[in-house]
Amino acid sequence: FPTRRSSDLRPSEISSWNVGWLEAHESFVYETFLYTIASLCKTQSYRTLHTILVGNYLLPAHSGNNQFGKFDEFYAYSEVINPAIATGNQKYTSPAMELIKRSADRRDLTFDSLKEADILSLVVSLVKNIHWYPQTHYYWEHGRIAPFFLRAAQHKNFAKLATITGIPTGDKLRELIVKQIAELQTNGRRRISFDGALNLEALD
């Protein structure tokens, strides 16, 4: 999925360029972003989460005509990493996420925390029409509901999700998510199978 072209990333002072040169740096930024979202969830900083996930970011001068971008600028996908972490002919669907998973050794912010941060980012991306594919999808247990979204079945806890997304009711959030998922699948752009994790039908 990367949405950016290599020409968008090339600094103006460099004439010879290979987009693969930046993959390690991008993966580090991607990991940092997920940890930021997870830590803000843990500290219940919902207004700050809204600012990060809905706000605009000033892009580097060499980014073409676009001066500002959304949080999907922190997204990364890397093939360069795969040979370094795979054994034999093994090939990971998401080498960047596999590396993040192996490094997730914090007790206060576990890999499950990162998975939930990824799902939360997905929800905001759907309602705000931002490009985001949850790479933790490959590590999510089938049928498991994310704890944050399980609690959001109660109105008092849904209020936290409403603060993050800016969508005041469960009905409106469901409507937007279902519509966007249908459009994405109809256009063949990507398939979202996180419906169960979102506890979609029970929200609010």
N, CA, C and O of each residue as an XYZ file, in Angstrom:
816
protein
N       0.823     -1.200      0.000
C       0.000      0.000      0.000
C       0.850      1.240      0.000
O       0.093      2.210      0.027
N       2.023      1.584     -0.018
C       2.406      2.974      0.143
C       1.731      3.854     -0.894
O       1.626      3.478     -2.062
N       1.275      5.024     -0.472
C       0.551      5.922     -1.365
C       1.464      6.943     -2.014
O       1.072      7.614     -2.968
N       2.670      7.062     -1.504
C       3.578      8.081     -2.027
C       4.503      7.499     -3.075
O       4.888      6.332     -2.998
N       4.859      8.313     -4.054
C       5.814      7.891     -5.083
C       7.226      8.229     -4.629
O       7.421      9.138     -3.822
N       8.203      7.507     -5.138
C       9.582      7.766     -4.736
C      10.006      9.185     -5.074
O      10.834      9.770     -4.376
N       9.442      9.741     -6.143
C       9.791     11.102     -6.530
C       9.289     12.116     -5.501
O       9.852     13.204     -5.375
N       8.218     11.756     -4.757
C       7.698     12.650     -3.731
C       8.639     12.731     -2.538
O       8.633     13.717     -1.800
N       9.446     11.695     -2.350
C      10.300     11.605     -1.177
C      11.717     12.111     -1.436
O      12.459     12.369     -0.488
N      12.096     12.253     -2.673
C      13.487     12.590     -2.995
C      13.808     14.032     -2.624
O      13.165     14.952     -3.128
N      14.788     14.246     -1.753
C      15.234     15.616     -1.473
C      15.753     16.269     -2.740
O      16.373     15.604     -3.570
N      15.511     17.552     -2.901
C      15.855     18.261     -4.144
C      17.342     18.276     -4.421
O      17.751     18.374     -5.578
N      18.168     18.179     -3.374
C      19.617     18.259     -3.592
C      20.242     16.933     -4.025
O      21.446     16.867     -4.273
N      19.417     15.861     -4.118
C      19.934     14.542     -4.509
C      19.417     14.192     -5.892
O      18.215     14.256     -6.149
N      20.335     13.820     -6.787
C      19.935     13.483     -8.154
C      19.745     11.979     -8.336
O      18.875     11.557     -9.097
N      20.536     11.178     -7.655
C      20.416      9.727     -7.732
C      19.593      9.254     -6.546
O      19.887      9.601     -5.402
N      18.553      8.455     -6.821
C      17.599      8.162     -5.747
C      17.000      6.777     -5.860
O      16.659      6.320     -6.951
N      16.874      6.114     -4.725
C      16.181      4.834     -4.629
C      15.304      4.892     -3.387
O      15.803      5.108     -2.283
N      13.988      4.699     -3.563
C      13.062      4.840     -2.445
C      13.368      3.852     -1.325
O      13.013      4.104     -0.174
N      14.023      2.727     -1.640
C      14.371      1.733     -0.637
C      15.344      2.239      0.409
O      15.423      1.692      1.509
N      16.082      3.279      0.068
C      17.051      3.831      1.013
C      16.388      4.364      2.283
O      17.017      4.418      3.339
N      15.139      4.751      2.179
C      14.457      5.374      3.316
C      13.582      4.407      4.110
O      12.989      4.801      5.114
N      13.490      3.155      3.680
C      12.524      2.246      4.292
C      12.783      2.007      5.776
O      11.840      1.905      6.560
N      14.055      1.917      6.167
C      14.365      1.703      7.584
C      13.930      2.915      8.409
O      13.379      2.763      9.499
N      14.182      4.123      7.882
C      13.797      5.340      8.586
C      12.273      5.437      8.697
O      11.735      5.788      9.747
N      11.590      5.119      7.594
C      10.129      5.184      7.598
C       9.532      4.185      8.589
O       8.554      4.490      9.272
N      10.121      2.998      8.666
C       9.629      1.975      9.591
C       9.795      2.426     11.036
O       8.941      2.150     11.878
N      10.895      3.119     11.323
C      11.121      3.640     12.669
C      10.062      4.685     13.018
O       9.538      4.684     14.131
N       9.745      5.574     12.079
C       8.724      6.598     12.309
C       7.351      5.943     12.508
O       6.574      6.346     13.374
N       7.072      4.931     11.691
C       5.806      4.186     11.781
C       5.653      3.548     13.164
O       4.590      3.643     13.778
N       6.699      2.907     13.645
C       6.680      2.279     14.966
C       6.479      3.328     16.063
O       5.704      3.120     16.996
N       7.184      4.450     15.941
C       7.055      5.522     16.921
C       5.624      6.063     16.958
O       5.092      6.359     18.028
N       5.011      6.187     15.786
C       3.632      6.665     15.708
C       2.698      5.712     16.455
O       1.868      6.162     17.246
N       2.819      4.408     16.218
C       1.945      3.444     16.884
C       2.136      3.475     18.402
O       1.164      3.375     19.151
N       3.381      3.612     18.855
C       3.636      3.706     20.292
C       3.045      4.994     20.870
O       2.565      5.005     22.004
N       3.080      6.070     20.095
C       2.493      7.332     20.549
C       0.992      7.183     20.757
O       0.456      7.602     21.783
N       0.313      6.583     19.776
C      -1.134      6.373     19.885
C      -1.452      5.447     21.065
O      -2.384      5.705     21.827
N      -0.677      4.373     21.210
C      -0.906      3.422     22.300
C      -0.698      4.071     23.664
O      -1.471      3.823     24.589
N       0.331      4.897     23.799
C       0.607      5.530     25.088
C      -0.462      6.557     25.445
O      -0.816      6.702     26.615
N      -0.982      7.272     24.440
C      -2.047      8.239     24.702
C      -3.354      7.541     25.074
O      -4.131      8.063     25.873
N      -3.598      6.367     24.499
C      -4.764      5.565     24.908
C      -4.619      5.134     26.366
O      -5.572      5.189     27.143
N      -3.418      4.707     26.716
C      -3.166      4.232     28.080
C      -3.363      5.343     29.104
O      -3.866      5.096     30.200
N      -2.968      6.567     28.752
C      -3.108      7.694     29.676
C      -4.451      8.415     29.518
O      -4.694      9.442     30.151
N      -5.320      7.858     28.660
C      -6.663      8.394     28.435
C      -6.634      9.850     27.962
O      -7.452     10.674     28.371
N      -5.675     10.137     27.097
C      -5.519     11.492     26.544
C      -6.304     11.597     25.241
O      -5.714     11.702     24.165
N      -7.616     11.570     25.334
C      -8.463     11.425     24.158
C      -8.502     12.679     23.281
O      -8.589     12.575     22.057
N      -8.439     13.845     23.888
C      -8.428     15.070     23.088
C      -7.121     15.197     22.303
O      -7.110     15.670     21.167
N      -6.033     14.771     22.919
C      -4.750     14.789     22.212
C      -4.760     13.789     21.073
O      -4.218     14.064     20.002
N      -5.371     12.629     21.291
C      -5.510     11.637     20.218
C      -6.293     12.217     19.047
O      -5.942     12.003     17.886
N      -7.358     12.953     19.362
C      -8.140     13.590     18.300
C      -7.266     14.561     17.505
O      -7.317     14.581     16.275
N      -6.474     15.356     18.202
C      -5.606     16.323     17.533
C      -4.617     15.634     16.602
O      -4.385     16.097     15.485
N      -4.033     14.528     17.060
C      -3.031     13.814     16.258
C      -3.662     13.117     15.058
O      -3.117     13.155     13.955
N      -4.807     12.484     15.275
C      -5.405     11.661     14.226
C      -6.245     12.454     13.233
O      -6.514     11.971     12.133
N      -6.657     13.646     13.595
C      -7.492     14.451     12.706
C      -6.724     15.654     12.155
O      -7.127     16.248     11.154
N      -5.620     16.009     12.809
C      -4.886     17.210     12.442
C      -4.094     17.099     11.154
O      -4.009     16.032     10.545
N      -3.514     18.227     10.749
C      -2.677     18.308      9.552
C      -1.211     18.438      9.941
O      -0.881     18.967     11.002
N      -0.337     17.946      9.063
C       1.100     17.981      9.312
C       1.808     18.655      8.144
O       1.552     18.346      6.980
N       2.698     19.578      8.474
C       3.467     20.281      7.456
C       4.474     19.320      6.835
O       5.269     18.701      7.541
N       4.435     19.202      5.523
C       5.295     18.258      4.816
C       6.614     18.916      4.412
O       6.698     20.142      4.338
N       7.652     18.101      4.148
C       8.926     18.655      3.684
C       8.753     19.422      2.376
O       7.808     19.187      1.623
N       9.668     20.330      2.126
C       9.559     21.204      0.948
C       9.563     20.432     -0.354
O       9.039     20.916     -1.356
N      10.158     19.211     -0.363
C      10.273     18.444     -1.604
C       9.067     17.534     -1.839
O       9.143     16.619     -2.659
N       7.963     17.766     -1.139
C       6.800     16.885     -1.250
C       5.861     17.258     -2.395
O       4.742     16.750     -2.461
N       6.292     18.120     -3.281
C       5.461     18.479     -4.431
C       4.497     19.593     -4.095
O       4.838     20.525     -3.367
N       3.286     19.494     -4.631
C       2.293     20.549     -4.456
C       1.582     20.493     -3.110
O       0.943     21.460     -2.696
N       1.696     19.358     -2.431
C       1.000     19.210     -1.155
C       1.821     19.811     -0.021
O       2.950     19.388      0.228
N       1.253     20.793      0.664
C       1.954     21.411      1.779
C       1.660     20.714      3.105
O       2.481     20.720      4.022
N       0.467     20.112      3.187
C       0.069     19.461      4.423
C      -0.405     18.035      4.150
O      -0.900     17.727      3.066
N      -0.245     17.175      5.150
C      -0.705     15.802      5.031
C      -1.355     15.354      6.322
O      -1.298     16.054      7.333
N      -1.981     14.171      6.283
C      -2.620     13.587      7.456
C      -1.684     12.561      8.101
O      -0.531     12.418      7.694
N      -2.192     11.853      9.107
C      -1.318     10.942      9.843
C      -0.845      9.760      9.007
O       0.062      9.037      9.419
N      -1.449      9.555      7.833
C      -0.968      8.461      6.989
C       0.444      8.724      6.469
O       1.069      7.818      5.917
N       0.955      9.933      6.633
C       2.341     10.222      6.277
C       3.308      9.425      7.139
O       4.471      9.253      6.773
N       2.838      8.937      8.280
C       3.689      8.154      9.176
C       3.638      6.660      8.858
O       4.328      5.861      9.490
N       2.824      6.292      7.884
C       2.668      4.883      7.505
C       3.928      4.394      6.786
O       4.581      5.159      6.077
N       4.260      3.134      6.972
C       5.425      2.580      6.276
C       5.191      1.126      5.928
O       4.544      0.385      6.668
N       5.726      0.739      4.795
C       5.754     -0.675      4.390
C       7.135     -0.941      3.817
O       7.635     -0.154      3.013
N       7.748     -2.026      4.216
C       9.122     -2.267      3.776
C       9.331     -3.696      3.300
O       8.991     -4.653      3.996
N       9.888     -3.825      2.118
C      10.329     -5.126      1.607
C      11.805     -5.339      1.877
O      12.278     -6.474      1.939
N      12.536     -4.234      2.038
C      13.984     -4.320      2.245
C      14.295     -5.084      3.530
O      15.305     -5.784      3.614
N      13.417     -4.944      4.536
C      13.659     -5.581      5.832
C      13.557     -7.101      5.752
O      14.233     -7.801      6.506
N      12.736     -7.615      4.867
C      12.413     -9.050      4.847
C      13.643     -9.968      4.799
O      13.715    -10.908      5.591
N      14.606     -9.736      3.905
C      15.771    -10.639      3.867
C      16.563    -10.654      5.170
O      17.224    -11.645      5.481
N      16.502     -9.570      5.929
C      17.279     -9.477      7.165
C      16.630    -10.247      8.314
O      17.323    -10.650      9.248
N      15.313    -10.458      8.262
C      14.625    -11.093      9.388
C      14.062    -12.465      9.045
O      13.706    -13.227      9.943
N      13.977    -12.790      7.758
C      13.377    -14.068      7.343
C      14.406    -15.190      7.375
O      15.612    -14.963      7.287
N      13.890    -16.400      7.503
C      14.744    -17.593      7.479
C      14.478    -18.373      6.204
O      13.330    -18.687      5.890
N      15.548    -18.689      5.460
C      15.401    -19.433      4.217
C      14.587    -18.660      3.201
O      14.866    -17.494      2.922
N      13.568    -19.321      2.646
C      12.699    -18.690      1.644
C      11.460    -18.040      2.266
O      10.526    -17.662      1.560
N      11.466    -17.917      3.570
C      10.317    -17.329      4.265
C      10.101    -15.887      3.814
O      11.061    -15.148      3.592
N       8.843    -15.495      3.681
C       8.508    -14.134      3.266
C       7.338    -13.640      4.100
O       6.262    -14.239      4.084
N       7.540    -12.561      4.821
C       6.481    -11.992      5.657
C       5.594    -11.073      4.832
O       6.073    -10.331      3.975
N       4.295    -11.133      5.102
C       3.364    -10.240      4.417
C       3.643     -8.791      4.786
O       3.518     -7.893      3.953
N       4.021     -8.570      6.038
C       4.398     -7.235      6.499
C       5.714     -7.331      7.280
O       5.697     -7.489      8.500
N       6.835     -7.238      6.592
C       8.127     -7.322      7.283
C       8.295     -6.243      8.350
O       8.853     -6.506      9.416
N       7.815     -5.030      8.068
C       7.948     -3.938      9.039
C       7.223     -4.276     10.337
O       7.758     -4.048     11.422
N       6.003     -4.820     10.234
C       5.242     -5.148     11.433
C       5.836     -6.340     12.162
O       5.783     -6.395     13.391
N       6.394     -7.287     11.442
C       7.054     -8.420     12.089
C       8.238     -7.936     12.919
O       8.464     -8.426     14.026
N       8.986     -6.984     12.392
C      10.118     -6.423     13.134
C       9.632     -5.665     14.368
O      10.235     -5.761     15.437
N       8.543     -4.913     14.218
C       7.960     -4.202     15.356
C       7.500     -5.192     16.428
O       7.709     -4.970     17.621
N       6.874     -6.282     15.991
C       6.396     -7.308     16.924
C       7.551     -7.909     17.713
O       7.439     -8.107     18.923
N       8.660     -8.201     17.041
C       9.813     -8.806     17.711
C      10.436     -7.852     18.728
O      11.026     -8.283     19.719
N      10.298     -6.563     18.473
C      10.911     -5.564     19.357
C       9.975     -5.109     20.473
O      10.377     -4.345     21.350
N       8.735     -5.572     20.441
C       7.734     -5.102     21.410
C       7.901     -5.832     22.738
O       7.169     -6.778     23.030
N       8.873     -5.386     23.544
C       9.180     -6.068     24.793
C       8.871     -5.219     26.027
O       9.276     -5.562     27.138
N       8.153     -4.111     25.828
C       7.760     -3.288     26.979
C       6.612     -3.959     27.722
O       5.743     -4.575     27.104
N       6.608     -3.843     29.034
C       5.525     -4.409     29.833
C       4.330     -3.472     29.906
O       3.189     -3.918     30.029
N       4.596     -2.162     29.829
C       3.494     -1.203     29.945
C       2.783     -0.975     28.616
O       1.601     -0.633     28.595
N       3.491     -1.161     27.517
C       2.898     -1.026     26.188
C       3.264     -2.263     25.383
O       4.310     -2.308     24.735
N       2.402     -3.254     25.431
C       2.665     -4.535     24.785
C       2.309     -4.467     23.294
O       1.809     -3.451     22.811
N       2.569     -5.541     22.592
C       2.205     -5.607     21.179
C       0.684     -5.529     21.026
O       0.195     -4.994     20.031
N      -0.067     -6.054     21.994
C      -1.529     -5.916     21.959
C      -1.932     -4.447     22.001
O      -2.908     -4.054     21.361
N      -1.193     -3.634     22.745
C      -1.466     -2.192     22.799
C      -1.253     -1.561     21.431
O      -2.012     -0.682     21.021
N      -0.217     -2.012     20.726
C       0.056     -1.486     19.384
C      -1.029     -1.919     18.403
O      -1.415     -1.151     17.521
N      -1.517     -3.143     18.554
C      -2.591     -3.617     17.683
C      -3.851     -2.775     17.873
O      -4.528     -2.426     16.906
N      -4.155     -2.456     19.125
C      -5.332     -1.639     19.385
C      -5.142     -0.220     18.855
O      -6.088      0.389     18.356
N      -3.917      0.307     18.963
C      -3.616      1.634     18.404
C      -3.802      1.628     16.897
O      -4.283      2.603     16.320
N      -3.422      0.538     16.268
C      -3.561      0.398     14.822
C      -5.036      0.376     14.415
O      -5.416      0.975     13.410
N      -5.866     -0.319     15.203
C      -7.297     -0.393     14.928
C      -7.953      0.974     15.103
O      -8.806      1.373     14.311
N      -7.542      1.681     16.151
C      -8.081      3.020     16.389
C      -7.716      3.951     15.226
O      -8.538      4.753     14.783
N      -6.499      3.837     14.746
C      -6.077      4.632     13.586
C      -6.904      4.269     12.364
O      -7.257      5.138     11.566
N      -7.214      2.984     12.218
C      -8.054      2.537     11.103
C      -9.432      3.184     11.165
O      -9.940      3.658     10.149
N     -10.042      3.207     12.349
C     -11.385      3.775     12.491
C     -11.391      5.242     12.075
O     -12.267      5.675     11.325
N     -10.419      6.004     12.560
C     -10.353      7.422     12.192
C     -10.099      7.567     10.694
O     -10.654      8.459     10.053
N      -9.266      6.698     10.138
C      -8.981      6.775      8.700
C     -10.241      6.532      7.872
O     -10.421      7.137      6.815
N     -11.108      5.648      8.354
C     -12.338      5.344      7.624
C     -13.321      6.510      7.657
O     -13.930      6.839      6.639
N     -13.475      7.134      8.821
C     -14.463      8.213      8.921
C     -13.936      9.527      8.340
O     -14.719     10.412      7.997
N     -12.612      9.654      8.230
C     -12.020     10.884      7.693
C     -11.439     10.692      6.288
O     -10.825     11.602      5.732
N     -11.644      9.491      5.722
C     -11.164      9.189      4.363
C      -9.656      9.404      4.229
O      -9.184     10.111      3.338
N      -8.925      8.778      5.134
C      -7.462      8.828      5.137
C      -6.942      7.442      4.784
O      -7.515      6.445      5.224
N      -5.889      7.355      4.014
C      -5.328      6.061      3.616
C      -4.622      5.407      4.808
O      -3.660      5.955      5.347
N      -5.108      4.234      5.211
C      -4.447      3.502      6.299
C      -4.826      2.038      6.213
O      -6.010      1.702      6.214
N      -3.835      1.166      6.140
C      -4.115     -0.268      6.192
C      -3.483     -0.826      7.459
O      -2.275     -0.684      7.647
N      -4.265     -1.458      8.337
C      -3.740     -1.953      9.619
C      -2.883     -3.202      9.436
O      -3.412     -4.300      9.265
N      -1.581     -3.040      9.470
C      -0.692     -4.182      9.257
C      -0.697     -5.162     10.425
O      -0.246     -6.299     10.281
N      -1.203     -4.735     11.582
C      -1.355     -5.680     12.695
C      -2.488     -6.668     12.418
O      -2.672     -7.635     13.157
N      -3.242     -6.416     11.353
C      -4.313     -7.331     10.921
C      -3.797     -8.767     10.830
O      -4.522     -9.710     11.146
N      -2.557     -8.929     10.404
C      -1.996    -10.265     10.197
C      -1.746    -10.989     11.524
O      -1.478    -12.191     11.529
N      -1.832    -10.275     12.638
C      -1.550    -10.866     13.948
C      -2.778    -10.841     14.865
O      -2.685    -11.167     16.048
N      -3.925    -10.452     14.305
C      -5.126    -10.341     15.138
C      -5.874    -11.662     15.195
O      -6.088    -12.305     14.168
N      -6.277    -12.073     16.409
C      -6.988    -13.333     16.587
C      -8.400    -13.212     16.023
O      -9.116    -12.253     16.314
N      -8.788    -14.182     15.223
C     -10.105    -14.159     14.574
C     -11.211    -14.130     15.625
O     -11.225    -14.941     16.551
N     -12.137    -13.183     15.468
C     -13.290    -13.106     16.348
C     -13.065    -12.348     17.642
O     -14.004    -12.152     18.412
N     -11.836    -11.917     17.895
C     -11.556    -11.203     19.138
C     -11.934     -9.731     19.011
O     -11.616     -9.087     18.011
N     -12.609     -9.205     20.021
C     -12.978     -7.794     20.048
C     -11.882     -7.014     20.776
O     -11.448     -7.421     21.853
N     -11.435     -5.912     20.206
C     -10.449     -5.065     20.863
C     -11.047     -4.521     22.162
O     -12.174     -4.026     22.152
N     -10.319     -4.601     23.278
C     -10.869     -4.192     24.577
C     -11.450     -2.777     24.585
O     -12.498     -2.550     25.189
N     -10.791     -1.829     23.930
C     -11.289     -0.447     23.899
C     -12.663     -0.382     23.249
O     -13.536      0.362     23.698
N     -12.851     -1.162     22.192
C     -14.125     -1.153     21.463
C     -15.174     -2.023     22.159
O     -16.374     -1.802     21.991
N     -14.731     -2.997     22.928
C     -15.662     -3.771     23.742
C     -16.288     -2.868     24.804
O     -17.500     -2.901     25.015
N     -15.463     -2.067     25.467
C     -15.965     -1.141     26.488
C     -16.839     -0.046     25.871
O     -17.737      0.485     26.524
N     -16.564      0.284     24.606
C     -17.306      1.361     23.936
C     -18.744      0.977     23.617
O     -19.485      1.790     23.063
N     -19.157     -0.246     23.954
C     -20.571     -0.615     23.827
C     -21.396      0.192     24.828
O     -22.569      0.483     24.590
N     -20.770      0.549     25.947
C     -21.438      1.401     26.935
C     -21.325      2.859     26.497
O     -20.273      3.297     26.032
N     -22.397      3.589     26.648
C     -22.420      4.973     26.177
C     -21.322      5.822     26.834
O     -20.695      6.645     26.168
N     -21.091      5.623     28.133
C     -20.095      6.429     28.839
C     -18.683      6.181     28.291
O     -17.843      7.080     28.302
N     -18.434      4.980     27.820
C     -17.126      4.681     27.234
C     -17.082      5.021     25.745
O     -16.020      5.327     25.204
N     -18.239      4.965     25.088
C     -18.282      5.406     23.692
C     -17.940      6.888     23.597
O     -17.399      7.341     22.589
N     -18.257      7.637     24.644
C     -17.953      9.069     24.655
C     -16.457      9.319     24.435
O     -16.073     10.336     23.859
N     -15.619      8.388     24.894
C     -14.173      8.518     24.686
C     -13.841      8.380     23.203
O     -13.034      9.136     22.661
N     -14.478      7.402     22.557
C     -14.276      7.205     21.122
C     -14.821      8.387     20.334
O     -14.249      8.793     19.323
N     -15.939      8.935     20.814
C     -16.528     10.103     20.157
C     -15.580     11.300     20.215
O     -15.478     12.067     19.258
N     -14.895     11.450     21.334
C     -13.922     12.538     21.467
C     -12.783     12.365     20.469
O     -12.322     13.338     19.872
N     -12.334     11.138     20.290
C     -11.218     10.860     19.378
C     -11.619     11.081     17.924
O     -10.885     11.713     17.165
N     -12.776     10.564     17.538
C     -13.196     10.611     16.128
C     -13.919     11.896     15.755
O     -13.918     12.302     14.593
N     -14.535     12.532     16.743
C     -15.366     13.696     16.443
C     -16.757     13.312     15.985
O     -17.535     14.179     15.587
N     -17.089     12.018     16.032
C     -18.414     11.516     15.639
C     -19.216     11.257     16.903
O     -18.817     10.411     17.704
N     -20.342     11.955     17.117
C     -21.007     11.957     18.428
C     -21.810     10.716     18.788
O     -22.008     10.454     19.974
N     -22.283      9.939     17.814
C     -23.147      8.795     18.130
C     -22.651      7.516     17.465
O     -21.957      7.549     16.449
N     -23.029      6.385     18.067
C     -22.679      5.092     17.496
C     -23.329      4.871     16.151
O     -22.720      4.290     15.252
N     -24.565      5.330     16.001
C     -25.270      5.155     14.729
C     -24.549      5.877     13.589
O     -24.388      5.326     12.500
N     -24.123      7.101     13.848
C     -23.426      7.865     12.817
C     -22.066      7.247     12.500
O     -21.663      7.187     11.339
N     -21.360      6.786     13.535
C     -20.051      6.161     13.323
C     -20.195      4.887     12.514
O     -19.416      4.637     11.594
N     -21.212      4.064     12.863
C     -21.460      2.834     12.111
C     -21.748      3.139     10.646
O     -21.214      2.492      9.745
N     -22.597      4.128     10.427
C     -22.970      4.501      9.067
C     -21.748      4.877      8.231
O     -21.604      4.432      7.092
N     -20.884      5.686      8.796
C     -19.700      6.142      8.070
C     -18.731      4.994      7.798
O     -18.186      4.884      6.700
N     -18.517      4.139      8.799
C     -17.566      3.032      8.642
C     -18.074      2.018      7.628
O     -17.326      1.591      6.748
N     -19.340      1.630      7.743
C     -19.916      0.647      6.812
C     -19.861      1.181      5.377
O     -19.510      0.448      4.453
N     -20.202      2.441      5.197
C     -20.178      3.047      3.864
C     -18.779      3.066      3.278
O     -18.583      2.747      2.105
N     -17.807      3.442      4.099
C     -16.431      3.539      3.599
C     -15.847      2.161      3.290
O     -15.155      1.994      2.286
N     -16.120      1.182      4.139
C     -15.634     -0.176      3.882
C     -16.223     -0.711      2.581
O     -15.521     -1.322      1.776
N     -17.529     -0.472      2.382
C     -18.188     -0.932      1.158
C     -17.565     -0.280     -0.077
O     -17.349     -0.947     -1.089
N     -17.276      1.019      0.003
C     -16.678      1.720     -1.129
C     -15.280      1.197     -1.435
O     -14.921      1.019     -2.599
N     -14.499      0.953     -0.400
C     -13.138      0.458     -0.588
C     -13.142     -0.925     -1.223
O     -12.335     -1.213     -2.108
N     -14.050     -1.774     -0.770
C     -14.114     -3.129     -1.305
C     -14.684     -3.137     -2.718
O     -14.252     -3.932     -3.553
N     -15.649     -2.260     -2.997
C     -16.222     -2.158     -4.337
C     -15.177     -1.700     -5.337
O     -15.116     -2.198     -6.461
N     -14.355     -0.748     -4.920
C     -13.308     -0.222     -5.798
C     -12.099     -1.140     -5.878
O     -11.172     -0.887     -6.649
N     -12.104     -2.205     -5.084
C     -11.008     -3.168     -5.121
C      -9.717     -2.644     -4.549
O      -8.651     -3.197     -4.821
N      -9.789     -1.580     -3.754
C      -8.570     -0.976     -3.234
C      -7.979     -1.787     -2.090
O      -6.763     -1.969     -2.017
N      -8.823     -2.267     -1.208
C      -8.338     -3.071     -0.092
C      -9.515     -3.753      0.591
O     -10.665     -3.342      0.434
N      -9.220     -4.771      1.330
C     -10.256     -5.516      2.037
C     -10.057     -5.331      3.538
O      -8.977     -5.591      4.068
N     -11.096     -4.884      4.205
C     -11.039     -4.689      5.647
C     -11.791     -5.820      6.331
O     -12.980     -6.015      6.079
N     -11.120     -6.556      7.183
C     -11.784     -7.660      7.879
C     -11.671     -7.482      9.388
O     -11.581     -8.459     10.132
N     -11.678     -6.237      9.831
C     -11.560     -5.935     11.249
C     -12.921     -5.683     11.896
O     -12.982     -5.235     13.041
N     -14.013     -5.964     11.181
C     -15.349     -5.647     11.678
C     -15.587     -6.229     13.072
O     -16.135     -5.552     13.942
N     -15.179     -7.476     13.286
C     -15.379     -8.113     14.583
C     -14.607     -7.429     15.686
O     -15.113     -7.272     16.797
N     -13.382     -7.020     15.389
C     -12.540     -6.355     16.382
C     -13.122     -5.018     16.790
O     -12.912     -4.565     17.915
N     -13.860     -4.373     15.878
C     -14.418     -3.047     16.148
C     -15.692     -3.096     16.984
O     -16.146     -2.063     17.476
N     -16.279     -4.292     17.152
C     -17.531     -4.408     17.910
C     -18.589     -3.479     17.318
O     -19.367     -2.859     18.043
N     -18.602     -3.397     16.011
C     -19.309     -2.345     15.301
C     -20.798     -2.264     15.632
O     -21.332     -1.182     15.872
N     -21.453     -3.411     15.642
C     -22.902     -3.412     15.851
C     -23.315     -3.004     17.259
O     -24.444     -2.565     17.476
N     -22.398     -3.151     18.217
C     -22.761     -2.897     19.619
C     -22.314     -1.529     20.125
O     -22.627     -1.175     21.261
N     -21.602     -0.760     19.331
C     -21.058      0.509     19.816
C     -22.163      1.454     20.287
O     -23.191      1.605     19.627
N     -21.937      2.078     21.422
C     -22.851      3.094     21.965
C     -24.211      2.484     22.315
O     -25.102      3.191     22.784
